[in-house]
Amino acid sequence: MAQSEPLPAEPKPGPAVEPRTDSLYGLTTSLVKAVESALADGNKARVRELIRPLHDSDLADLIGRLTWHQRLRLIDAAGSQFTGEVLAYLDESVREQVMRGLLPGEIAAAISDLDSDDAVSVLQELGEPERQEVLQALTSEDRADIEQSLSYPENSAGRLMQGAVVGLPAYWTAGQAIDHMREASMLPDTFFEIYVVDERGGVQGVVSLSRLLRARRTGLLRDLMETDVKVIPATTDQEEVARVFEQYNLVSAPIVAENGRLIGVITADDVVAVIGAEAAEDVLKLSGVSGTDIYRDAIRTSSGRFTWLLVNLFTAILASWVIYQFDASIEQMVGLAVLMPIVASMGGNAGTQTMAVAVRALATRDLSGDNFVRVLLKETVVGAVNGVLFAVIVGAVAGLWYWDLPLGVVIGSAMVINLISAGLFGLAIPFVLWRLKIDPATSAGVFLTTVTDVVGFLAFLGLATMFLV
């Protein structure tokens, strides 16, 4: 019996190497510099060679990193490589600048191959006259789908949907459905489910493509479909759409008109973009910024931030007015002026923590009228616990610093009062604004800062005036 050759010894494992995440992306710093150099030299062929391997999203990022004049030269050099997909991937501010340098026919040619939802996201950046010029340059079929989506409110499911959707009758067989999808010309580029509709176009059920492909050709769609379908009206806000997808782990969802007729579909990739955009918007609003302005010019960026800063100026004046009421006490005890910022800062930071949690909970519907009181009590207790802990720390530091035990007790007491109020108002202010139909992400920060500053100064200076001065 012949013996097989011995297997080679398994190599000893070497030292662990961290995987490089930069290899996941096509755009690198060296490539950006190479493109900038080629643009400076006017070498269009070199530019096309450099950007040819890039994914559409990487090319969009590259355009965003360049100056205004470099962007125009890059688009001119890119030629057919500058597609509608690249236009759709661009940051809104960059896309607005780029489209100002394109003719309506060029924009129409770029978006003609896009799904209607991506085309809508591009066209809604244009003014009405420019938008109509682009629409007139499209084919009648493309124009009809886009105009239908544009007829719905901004940030609604109707704007987010793609008009190309597969809706088939329940009496069709799996074989008929598969043959139809092979032969039809107006199918979406990517889809995961087909919808079973009645004679009026209403959604009866859904069949996943995986189930359809495994079924016998003679099987009827009515026997294959799932009837538990989350049907979304076209006027639904996109944030609500994202919550439905997250709650029920959806891959896609049918969109219906007011009469219940199937008119489109939203897929998970669109919802991922919405979730990212809405989360970023809330974070920016909490800081008083209306949107990502990294690509905007300095004048527009300054004007966009001016209003928020002006409001904060008035709230700061209010806090200063409170301090002014105790100017005599401060003159007699300079240590009060030194320690005041500690009380106000701790209250502001504690309130911001609670407010951030509250705004997020309101957005995800985790906070509502049903559990508001319970959560409010919890946040008040958290404020009290932290207040006591920091009162001991700050009171001891202040007492030793000025060798004045009563001063330490006063600032400790003020710390407890302010942190309790921070927890209380950090939750209550966003909730009340939400009930008044005001976006808490936009307005809560101004009110909360004012409350924590005023309460902190009143508590500290008031107690000091009563017991120390």
N, C-alpha and C positions, 0 to 999 in steps of 0.2 A: 504494500500500500504506500503510495507516494505521499511524502510529507509536504505540506504547504510551507512556503517560505514564511519565516517569522515576521510578524508585523513590525514596522518601524516603531521605535520607542516614541511615546508621546512627548512632544517638546515641553520643556518646563515653562510654566507661565512666567512672563516677564512682569515688570512693574506695571501697575494699573495706569492706564492713560485716560485722561478725561476726554470724552468725545468733543469734537469741535463743532459748535453750533453755527459758526460762520459759514461752514460749507453747505448749510441748508439754503443759503440765499445766493442768488446770482450776482447781486450788486455789492461791490466791494469799494473801499476807499481808493485803491489803486486804479480800478476801472473808471471811477468818476474823474480822477485826475487825468487819465489817458484820454477820455472823451473831451474834457475841457481843453487839453492840449491840441487835439485834432480839430476842434471847433475854432480855436485861435488861429490855426494854420489854414483854415478853410478846406481841409481835406475831408470831403464828404464820403469818399469811398472808405476811408479809415474809420469814420464814424459808424457807417453801416456795418462794417466788419466787427466793430467792438460791441455793438448793441444787438447783433443778430442772435446770439445765444440767450439773450435775456427773456424772461417771462414777461408778459404784459404788465403785471403789477410791479416788477422790478424796473421796467422801463418808465413806468409812471413815477416811481420813487426817484429815479434819475432826473427826470424832468423837474420834479419838485426841488431838487438840490441845486439847480442851476439858476443863474440870474435870468431876468426877463429876456434880454437880448440873446443869451445863450439858448434859452428854450426855443425861441423862434428859429434859430439856425439849426438846432437839433431836429426839430419837426420837419424843416425843409430838407435836411439831409436824409432823414429816416425814410421819406417817401411812403411806400406801401406798408412799411413796418409800423407806421403810426396808425393803428387801427382804432375802431370804436371801443374795443376792449380796453385799450390803453387810456382812452378818454374817460371811460367809466371809472377806472381805477384812480384817476387823479384826485388829489385833495380838492375840495370845493373851491377854495380860494385860487388855487393854481388853475383849475379847469376854467374858472370864470375869466382869468387873464388870457389863457390860451385861446378860448373861443372868440375873444374879441379880435384876435388876429386871423381868424378863419372866415372864409366866405360861407354863406348858407348852404351852397351846394357841396362844399367840402365837409361840413358837419353832417349833412344828410348822407353823403357817401360813407362817412365813418361809422354812423350808427345804424346803417341799413342792415347789417348782419347781426346786430345785437338783439337779445330778447327784449320784449317790449318794456319789461320792468327796468332794465338797464338803460334803455333809450329814454324812458321817462325821467330817470334820475339825471341824465345829461341835459335834457331839454328844459326841465323846470328851473334851471339856472338862468335861462334866457328871459329877456323881456318879451311881452306879448307880440310886438311886431316882428322881432327876430325869430321867435318861435314859429310864427305862422309862415314865414319865408322858408324855414327848414322843412316844415310839414308839407308844404306844397311841392318841395323837391323830392319827397318820398313817393313810393308806390301807393296806390289806393289801399291795398291790404295792410301794409305797414302803418299807414296813416290812421286807418280806422282803429286799430288796436291801441295805438298811442293816444289818440284823441279820447278814446273811452276811458283810459286810465287817468288822463289829465282832467277829466270832468269831475273826478272825486277830490275831496279835500286833501290838502297837503298833509303828509305823515299819516295817511289812512291806508287800509289794506288795499283799496283800489289803486293807489299809486304804487304800492309795493308788488302787486301781482303781475304775473306774465299772462298775456291773453291766450297764448297757445296752450290748450289743455285737451286731454283725451276724455271725452264723455260718450259712452256707448250704452245702448239699450239692454235691459236685463235679459231679454230673450235670445241675445246673441250667444254663440258658443265661444269657447276659448280659442278654437281654430279660426273662427271668423275675426275675432279681435286681433289675433297675431297677424293674420293676413292683411287686415286693414292697416295696422301700424307699419307693416313692411311697404305698403304701396302709397300711403297717404303722404302728401308733400308738406302739409302745414302742421307738422308735429313739433313740439318743443325740442330743443337740442338735448336737454337732459330732463328726465322725469323718472319717477319711482313707482307711481301708482296710476291706475286708471279709475275713473269714476263711472258708476252705473247711474244712469239718469232715466227719468220717466218721459212721457211724451211732451211734457211742458218744459223740460230741461231741468227739473228739480233733482237734487242729489238723493239717490236711494241707498247707495252703498259705495264701498271702495274695494278694489282688488289690487293687491301688491303685484308687481311684475314677477317677483320670485314665485308667488303662488300660481300665477297665470302660466308661467313656463313649465311648471311641474304638473299641471292639470292635463287631463285627457282632452283632446281636441273637441270631443263631443260634449264636454261638460258645459253647462249653462252658467253665464255670469251670475245669475241670481243665486245659484248654489255655491258659488265661489266667494261672493262678496261678504265683507264685514259691514254690518249695518250701523255700528257705533261710530259714526263719522262726526268730527267736529267741523261743522259748517260755519264759516265766518262771513258775516255781512261785509260788503265792500266799504262801508263807511266806518268800520271799526278802527280805532286808533292803533297805530303800529306798536305801541307799548303793550296794549292789551293782546295783540297778536303774538308778540314775543312771550308773554306770560302763558298763553294757551299752549304754545309749542313746548315751553319748558315744563309746564304742569303735566302734560300728557305725553311727553317724549315723542312728538310728531316728526315725521320726515317731510311731509307736505300736507297742505290743507286746501280744500276747495273754497273759492270765493264766489259769493252769490250776490245778485242784484236785489233790489227791494222786493221784486216779485218772486224771489227764490230761485231764479234761473241761474245755472252755472255759467260764470263768465270768465273765470281764470283760476289760477292756482298760485300759492305761495310755497316756496321750498325752503328747506332748513338753511341753505347758504345765505338767503336773503335775511332770514331772521337773525343769524349770527351777526351780520353787519348791523342790524338794528340794535341788538343788545349792546354791541360795542359802542355804537354812536350814542345811544341813550345814556349809558353809564358814563361815558366821557362828558356828555353834556351836563349831567348832574354834578360831576366833580368840578367842572369849570364854572358852573353857576354858583356853587358854594364859595368860589373865590372871586366872584364878581366879574367873570369873563363870559361873554355871550357865546363864544365859540373858539375853536382853535385858530389862533391868529399868527402862528409862526411864519406863515407865508405871505401875510399881508404887509403892506408898506407901513412905515412908521406913523404917518398921519392918520390913517384909518384905524390902526391899532390904538393910538392915543385917544381918538374920539370914542372908540368902543369901550374904553375903560374909564373915561372921564365921569360918566354918570354915577357909577358905583362909588368912585372916590369922593364925589361931591356929597353923596348921601352919608358916607362915612365921616366926612368933615363935620356935618351937622350933628351927628351922634357924638363925635368927640367934643364938640362945643358944649353939648348937654352935660357930658361927664365933667368937663372943666368947670361948668357953672356950679355943679354940686360941690366940687372941691373949693370953689371960691366962697361958698357959704361957711366954710370952716377955716378961712385964712388966718383968723386970730389964733385959733388953736395951733395951727401949723407954725406960726411965728413964735409961739411960746415953747414948742417942742419940735425941733427940726427933725428928730427921728421919725416923726409921722410921715414926712415927705419922702424919706428914704425907703420906708417900708410899704407905702401905698401900692407901688407897682406889683409887689408880690401877691397881695390879695386879689387885685384885678386880674393879673395874668393867670393865676391858678383857676379862678372862676371862669375866665374866658376859655381856657383849654379844656376844663371839665365839661363846660356847656357844649363846646364844639364836638367832643366825643359823643355825647348823647344825641346832639342834633344830627350828626352823620348817620348814626344808627337809625334814628327816627325817619330821616328822609329816605333811606334805603328800604326800611320796613314798609313805609307808605307806598313806595313804588312797586314793591312785590306783593302788596296787600297782606303782609304779615301783621301790620298794625291797622286796626279799624276801631269803630265805635264799640264793638263787642268786647275788646280786651284793653281798651285805652286806660281805664282806671287801674286795672291790675298792673299794667306796664308802668304807669305813672308812679304808683306806689313803690314799685321795685326800683325805679331810677331815683326816687327820693331817698330811699334807704341806702342805695349805693352812694349817693352824694353825702349822706350823713356819715356813713362809715369812713369814706375817704376824707371827709372834712375833719373828723376826730383824729385820724391818723396824722394828717398833715398839720393839724393844729398843735399836736404834741411836738412835732419836729420844728415847725416854724416858731412856735411859742418859746421853745427852749433856746433856739438860735438867737431870737430877738432879745430874750431876757438876758442871756449871757453877753451878747454883743454890747448892749447898753447898760448891763448890770442893773436891770430894772424888771423885777418879776411881774408887777402889774401890767407893764407894757406887753410882756409875753402872753399874759392871760387875755388881754384885749385883742391882740392880733390873732390869737388862736380862736377866740370866739367869733371874730369876723370871718375867719377862714371857714368855720363850720357853717355859718349862715350863708356865705356866698356859694359854697359848693352844694349845699342843699338847694338853693335857688337855681343854680346852674343845671342840676339834674331835673328839677321841676320844669323850668322854662325851656330847657333844651329839648324836651319832649313835647310840651304843651304848645309852644309857638309853631313848630312845623305842622302839628295836628290841626290847630285852629285855622292856619292858612290853607291847609288842604281842604278842610270843610267849607271854607269860603271860596273854593275853586281858584285859589291863587297858588302858583307853583312854589312850594316851600323851599326848593333848592335855590330859587332866585332871591327870595326875600327874608328867609329865616335868619341868615347870618347877621344882617344889619340889626334886627330887633334883638337878637340874643346878645350881641356884643354890647349894645346899649344897656340892657337889663343887668348883665353881670358887672359891668363897670359901675353903673349907678348904685346897685345894691352893695357891691364891695366897698365903694368909697363911703356910702352912707353908714354901713355897719361899722367900718373901722374908725372913721373920723367921728361918728356919732358916739360910739362907745368911749373913744379916747377923750372926747369933750366932757362926757358925763363923769368919768372916773379918774382921769389923769390930769386934766388941766384945771 
